[in-house]
Amino acid sequence: MSAPESLTGGREQRMLAIIETARAKPARFRDERITLAHGAGGKATQTLIEGLLVPALGRPGSALAQLGDSGAVLAGGARLAMTTDSFVVKPLRFPGGSIGELAVNGTVNDLAVSGARALALTVSLILEEGLDTEVLRSEVAAIAAAAQTAGVEIVAGDTKVVERGAADGMYICTSGIGAIDPRGTLSSDAIVAGDRVLLSGPIAEHGTAVMLARNLFELDASIESDTCSLWPAVDALLGAAGPALHCMRDATRGGVASVLNELARAAGVSVTVRAADVPVAPSVAAAAELLGIDPMYVANEGRLVAFVAPAAAEQALAALRSVAGCEQAALIGSVGQEPPGMVAVETGFGGRRVMDQLVGDPLPRIC
């Protein structure tokens, strides 16, 4: 795939070369203070992880160094996947879900997009002094219901209480373990030129629902979070595509744009997305336009991006659309070779533009 037409001029080519050179340099964490941007899923998060955490805690070629949603381990000949996550959403309840449901689904989904069916979770609750016990009961019930729906067992947990004002009512930390499905071998290294990019449904619903629930904007829109277990969608993709399914990610912090940038960079490929093919609910699109934000950067909690070999793309898309909640799944783009690590968008006006990683922290905490 050639470079996007609007980027082929001499000046644009020089700029692309500068960006490519900068991205090829190892990340270095030099910030003096942690800011909210370090948790937003964009460039600051990448620098924190690749420049500090992985060099200190991982080793070359380790599961941690792969920067996936989970890490694979061998136990008595069984291939398992492990993951961990923390949830600090505010407010605790929002249209379509709550922090308890989110904690279960988020962990199950990190395993699912790694090709693993969740077997067991641990749950740790960090409670703020003064939290209404009815709120706690409600979230414990939400955790139990979400776990039952996802078919996963809660096997251990912990509870801590912190002083009033030290938390937003409740934080939840989860860890999960799952059995890796033998039907596919998923990795960012498997993404190659020609692959098709599938999206499992309309984007930006979770982040928009949370923003509106915080009453930060005077908007009246009926938008619900998309939080759900992604295993049924993954199961369908594995069944339809098998080895032709090369890689998956759930598009949480930083949205679809951040996921595509991370994978393009990891695989050393380019990705072109057709904006007209990306499903966005009219109410979400209207809210995003009024707020001046791009839905591609807004978080989801029940959407995945999949890279599939071209021969299996249509069959995989049909399988996705057969899953409840994924009826609007779409083929939104394709993979090329040049320029490596770059994501471009074909706009509805016939032009193309670079879709870079998220910079700063333009949105409130959403997961």
C-alpha positions as CSV (number, residue, x, y, z in Angstrom):
1,M,0.0,0.0,0.0
2,S,1.4,3.4,-1.0
3,A,1.5,6.4,1.3
4,P,-1.7,8.3,1.5
5,E,-2.1,10.7,-1.4
6,S,-2.3,13.9,0.7
7,L,1.0,12.9,2.4
8,T,3.1,12.3,-0.8
9,G,4.4,15.8,-1.3
10,G,8.0,16.7,-0.5
11,R,7.2,18.5,2.8
12,E,4.8,15.8,3.9
13,Q,7.3,13.1,3.1
14,R,9.9,14.8,5.2
15,M,7.5,15.2,8.1
16,L,6.6,11.5,7.9
17,A,10.3,10.6,7.9
18,I,10.8,12.7,11.0
19,I,7.8,11.0,12.7
20,E,9.1,7.6,11.7
21,T,12.6,8.3,13.1
22,A,11.1,9.6,16.4
23,R,8.9,6.6,16.8
24,A,11.8,4.2,16.2
25,K,13.8,5.6,19.2
26,P,13.4,3.7,22.4
27,A,10.9,5.4,24.8
28,R,12.5,7.3,27.7
29,F,10.6,8.3,30.8
30,R,11.8,11.7,31.8
31,D,8.7,13.4,33.4
32,E,9.2,14.9,36.8
33,R,5.6,14.4,37.9
34,I,2.7,12.0,37.1
35,T,-0.2,13.6,35.4
36,L,-3.7,12.4,34.4
37,A,-2.3,12.0,30.9
38,H,-0.2,9.1,32.0
39,G,-3.4,7.1,32.5
40,A,-5.2,8.2,29.4
41,G,-3.9,5.6,27.0
42,G,-2.0,7.9,24.7
43,K,1.6,8.9,24.2
44,A,2.2,9.7,27.9
45,T,1.0,6.2,28.9
46,Q,3.2,4.6,26.2
47,T,6.3,6.5,27.5
48,L,5.5,5.5,31.1
49,I,5.1,1.8,30.2
50,E,7.9,1.4,27.6
51,G,10.3,3.9,29.2
52,L,10.0,2.8,32.9
53,L,7.9,-0.2,33.7
54,V,8.9,-2.7,31.1
55,P,12.7,-2.1,31.3
56,A,12.5,-2.4,35.1
57,L,10.1,-5.4,35.4
58,G,10.5,-7.3,32.1
59,R,13.2,-8.8,30.0
60,P,13.7,-8.9,26.2
61,G,11.3,-11.3,24.7
62,S,9.3,-11.7,27.9
63,A,5.5,-11.8,28.0
64,L,5.6,-8.3,29.6
65,A,7.7,-6.9,26.7
66,Q,5.0,-8.0,24.2
67,L,2.8,-5.2,25.6
68,G,-0.4,-7.3,25.1
69,D,-3.6,-7.3,27.1
70,S,-2.4,-10.4,28.9
71,G,0.7,-12.6,29.2
72,A,0.9,-16.3,28.3
73,V,2.3,-18.8,30.8
74,L,2.8,-22.5,30.7
75,A,1.5,-24.6,33.6
76,G,1.9,-28.4,33.5
77,G,1.7,-28.3,29.7
78,A,-1.4,-26.1,29.7
79,R,-1.2,-22.7,27.9
80,L,-2.8,-20.1,30.1
81,A,-3.2,-16.3,29.9
82,M,-3.0,-14.0,32.9
83,T,-4.0,-10.3,33.2
84,T,-4.7,-7.7,35.8
85,D,-6.5,-4.4,35.7
86,S,-7.8,-1.5,37.9
87,F,-11.0,0.4,37.7
88,V,-11.4,4.0,38.9
89,V,-14.4,5.2,37.0
90,K,-16.5,8.2,38.2
91,P,-19.4,8.1,38.7
92,L,-19.6,4.6,40.0
93,R,-22.9,4.0,38.2
94,F,-23.6,5.3,34.7
95,P,-26.2,4.6,31.9
96,G,-25.7,1.0,30.9
97,G,-23.4,-0.2,33.6
98,S,-21.4,0.4,36.8
99,I,-17.9,0.0,38.1
100,G,-18.6,-3.6,39.3
101,E,-19.8,-4.8,36.0
102,L,-17.0,-2.9,34.3
103,A,-14.4,-4.6,36.4
104,V,-15.5,-8.1,35.5
105,N,-16.0,-7.4,31.8
106,G,-12.8,-5.5,31.4
107,T,-10.7,-8.3,32.8
108,V,-12.6,-11.0,30.9
109,N,-12.1,-9.0,27.7
110,D,-8.4,-8.6,28.1
111,L,-8.2,-12.4,28.2
112,A,-10.6,-12.8,25.4
113,V,-8.8,-10.6,22.9
114,S,-5.7,-12.6,23.7
115,G,-7.6,-15.7,22.5
116,A,-8.3,-17.0,26.0
117,R,-11.6,-17.9,27.7
118,A,-11.7,-16.6,31.3
119,L,-11.6,-19.3,34.0
120,A,-11.3,-17.4,37.2
121,L,-11.0,-13.9,38.6
122,T,-9.8,-12.3,41.8
123,V,-11.4,-9.0,43.0
124,S,-9.9,-6.5,45.4
125,L,-12.0,-3.6,46.7
126,I,-10.6,-0.3,47.8
127,L,-13.4,1.4,49.7
128,E,-13.5,5.0,50.9
129,E,-14.6,5.8,54.4
130,G,-18.2,7.0,54.4
131,L,-19.2,5.0,51.3
132,D,-23.0,4.1,51.5
133,T,-23.3,0.4,52.2
134,E,-26.2,0.2,49.8
135,V,-23.8,1.3,47.0
136,L,-21.4,-1.4,48.1
137,R,-24.1,-4.0,48.1
138,S,-25.2,-2.9,44.6
139,E,-21.7,-3.2,43.2
140,V,-21.1,-6.6,44.8
141,A,-24.3,-7.7,43.1
142,A,-23.1,-6.2,39.8
143,I,-19.9,-8.1,40.1
144,A,-21.7,-11.4,40.8
145,A,-24.1,-10.9,37.9
146,A,-21.4,-10.0,35.4
147,A,-19.3,-13.0,36.4
148,Q,-22.3,-15.3,36.0
149,T,-23.0,-13.9,32.6
150,A,-19.4,-14.2,31.5
151,G,-19.2,-17.8,32.9
152,V,-16.3,-17.0,35.2
153,E,-15.8,-17.8,38.8
154,I,-14.6,-15.3,41.5
155,V,-12.0,-17.4,43.5
156,A,-10.3,-14.9,45.8
157,G,-10.3,-11.2,46.8
158,D,-9.3,-8.6,49.3
159,T,-10.8,-5.5,50.9
160,K,-9.1,-2.3,52.1
161,V,-10.6,0.9,53.4
162,V,-8.9,4.3,53.0
163,E,-9.6,7.7,54.6
164,R,-12.4,9.9,53.5
165,G,-11.4,11.8,50.4
166,A,-8.7,9.3,49.4
167,A,-10.8,7.6,46.7
168,D,-13.9,8.3,44.6
169,G,-16.1,6.0,46.8
170,M,-14.6,2.8,45.4
171,Y,-11.8,1.5,43.3
172,I,-11.7,-2.1,42.1
173,C,-8.6,-4.2,41.1
174,T,-9.0,-7.5,39.3
175,S,-6.8,-10.3,38.0
176,G,-7.8,-13.1,35.7
177,I,-6.6,-16.3,34.3
178,G,-7.9,-18.1,31.2
179,A,-7.3,-21.0,28.9
180,I,-5.8,-20.1,25.5
181,D,-7.9,-21.4,22.7
182,P,-6.0,-23.6,20.3
183,R,-7.9,-22.4,17.2
184,G,-5.7,-19.3,16.8
185,T,-2.3,-17.9,17.5
186,L,-2.7,-14.2,18.1
187,S,0.1,-11.7,18.1
188,S,0.9,-8.2,16.8
189,D,3.8,-9.8,15.0
190,A,1.3,-11.8,12.9
191,I,-0.2,-8.6,11.4
192,V,0.9,-8.3,7.7
193,A,0.2,-6.2,4.7
194,G,-3.1,-7.1,3.2
195,D,-4.8,-7.9,6.4
196,R,-8.3,-6.5,6.9
197,V,-9.4,-4.5,10.0
198,L,-12.7,-5.5,11.5
199,L,-14.6,-3.5,14.3
200,S,-17.2,-5.4,16.3
201,G,-19.7,-2.5,16.6
202,P,-20.5,1.2,17.1
203,I,-17.8,3.1,18.9
204,A,-17.5,5.7,21.7
205,E,-20.6,4.8,23.6
206,H,-19.0,4.0,26.9
207,G,-16.8,7.1,27.2
208,T,-19.7,9.4,26.0
209,A,-22.1,7.8,28.5
210,V,-19.7,8.4,31.4
211,M,-19.0,11.9,30.3
212,L,-22.7,12.8,30.2
213,A,-23.3,11.0,33.5
214,R,-20.8,13.3,35.2
215,N,-23.0,16.3,34.3
216,L,-20.0,18.2,33.0
217,F,-21.9,19.3,29.8
218,E,-25.4,20.6,29.3
219,L,-26.4,17.8,26.9
220,D,-29.5,15.7,26.9
221,A,-28.8,12.5,25.1
222,S,-29.8,8.9,25.7
223,I,-26.5,7.0,25.4
224,E,-25.6,3.8,27.3
225,S,-22.2,2.2,27.9
226,D,-21.4,-0.8,25.7
227,T,-19.8,-2.7,28.5
228,C,-20.2,-6.5,28.0
229,S,-18.2,-9.7,27.7
230,L,-16.4,-10.0,24.4
231,W,-15.8,-13.8,24.6
232,P,-18.9,-14.6,22.4
233,A,-17.5,-12.3,19.7
234,V,-14.0,-13.8,20.0
235,D,-15.4,-17.3,20.0
236,A,-17.2,-16.6,16.7
237,L,-14.1,-15.1,15.1
238,L,-12.0,-18.0,16.1
239,G,-14.5,-20.4,14.8
240,A,-14.9,-18.6,11.5
241,A,-11.3,-17.6,10.8
242,G,-9.0,-19.8,12.9
243,P,-5.4,-19.2,12.0
244,A,-6.4,-16.4,9.6
245,L,-7.3,-14.4,12.7
246,H,-4.0,-12.7,13.4
247,C,-4.5,-10.2,16.2
248,M,-7.2,-8.6,18.4
249,R,-7.4,-5.8,20.9
250,D,-10.3,-4.3,22.9
251,A,-10.5,-0.6,22.3
252,T,-10.6,0.8,25.8
253,R,-8.5,3.8,26.9
254,G,-7.7,6.0,24.0
255,G,-10.3,4.4,21.8
256,V,-9.9,2.7,18.4
257,A,-7.3,5.3,17.3
258,S,-4.9,4.4,20.1
259,V,-5.3,0.6,19.5
260,L,-4.6,1.0,15.8
261,N,-1.5,3.2,16.5
262,E,-0.2,0.7,19.1
263,L,-0.6,-2.3,16.8
264,A,0.7,-0.5,13.7
265,R,3.8,0.5,15.6
266,A,4.3,-2.9,17.2
267,A,3.9,-4.7,13.8
268,G,5.9,-2.2,11.7
269,V,3.0,-1.7,9.3
270,S,0.7,1.0,8.1
271,V,-3.1,1.0,8.6
272,T,-5.7,2.9,6.5
273,V,-9.2,3.4,7.9
274,R,-12.2,4.5,6.0
275,A,-14.0,7.0,8.2
276,A,-17.4,6.4,6.4
277,D,-17.2,2.7,7.4
278,V,-16.7,3.2,11.1
279,P,-20.1,2.7,12.9
280,V,-21.0,5.5,15.2
281,A,-24.5,6.0,16.7
282,P,-26.1,9.3,15.6
283,S,-26.5,10.4,19.2
284,V,-22.9,9.7,20.0
285,A,-21.8,11.5,16.8
286,A,-23.9,14.5,17.7
287,A,-22.5,14.6,21.3
288,A,-18.9,14.3,20.0
289,E,-19.4,17.1,17.5
290,L,-20.9,19.4,20.2
291,L,-18.0,18.6,22.5
292,G,-15.4,18.9,19.9
293,I,-14.0,15.4,20.3
294,D,-13.2,12.6,17.8
295,P,-15.2,9.4,18.6
296,M,-12.1,7.4,17.4
297,Y,-10.3,8.5,20.6
298,V,-13.2,7.9,23.0
299,A,-13.1,4.7,25.2
300,N,-15.2,1.6,24.6
301,E,-15.7,-1.3,27.0
302,G,-17.4,-3.8,24.7
303,R,-15.7,-3.3,21.3
304,L,-12.8,-5.1,19.7
305,V,-10.6,-4.5,16.7
306,A,-9.5,-7.6,14.8
307,F,-6.9,-8.1,12.0
308,V,-7.8,-10.9,9.7
309,A,-6.2,-12.3,6.5
310,P,-8.1,-11.0,3.4
311,A,-9.4,-14.5,2.3
312,A,-11.2,-14.9,5.6
313,A,-12.4,-11.4,6.2
314,E,-15.9,-11.6,4.9
315,Q,-16.6,-14.9,6.7
316,A,-15.2,-13.5,9.9
317,L,-17.4,-10.4,9.5
318,A,-20.5,-12.5,9.0
319,A,-19.6,-14.5,12.1
320,L,-19.2,-11.3,14.1
321,R,-22.6,-9.9,13.0
322,S,-24.3,-13.1,14.1
323,V,-23.3,-12.4,17.8
324,A,-25.8,-10.4,19.9
325,G,-24.6,-6.8,20.2
326,C,-22.3,-7.1,17.2
327,E,-24.9,-6.7,14.5
328,Q,-23.3,-3.5,13.2
329,A,-19.8,-4.9,13.0
330,A,-17.9,-3.5,10.1
331,L,-14.8,-3.9,7.9
332,I,-13.2,-0.5,8.4
333,G,-9.8,-0.7,6.8
334,S,-6.7,-2.6,5.7
335,V,-3.0,-3.0,6.4
336,G,-0.1,-1.8,4.2
337,Q,3.6,-1.6,4.5
338,E,4.4,2.1,4.1
339,P,4.9,4.3,6.1
340,P,5.5,1.8,8.9
341,G,3.8,2.6,12.3
342,M,1.5,5.1,10.7
343,V,-2.4,5.2,10.8
344,A,-4.2,7.2,8.1
345,V,-7.9,7.9,7.7
346,E,-9.7,8.3,4.4
347,T,-12.2,11.1,5.1
348,G,-15.7,11.4,3.7
349,F,-14.5,14.3,1.6
350,G,-12.0,12.2,-0.4
351,G,-8.9,13.3,1.5
352,R,-6.6,11.5,3.9
353,R,-5.0,12.5,7.2
354,V,-2.8,11.0,9.8
355,M,-4.5,9.7,12.9
356,D,-1.9,9.9,15.6
357,Q,-1.9,8.7,19.2
358,L,-3.8,10.6,21.8
359,V,-1.9,13.5,23.4
360,G,-2.8,14.8,26.9
361,D,-5.9,13.9,28.8
362,P,-8.9,15.5,27.1
363,L,-11.5,13.2,28.7
364,P,-12.5,12.4,32.3
365,R,-11.6,8.9,33.7
366,I,-13.7,6.4,32.0
367,C,-12.5,3.0,33.2
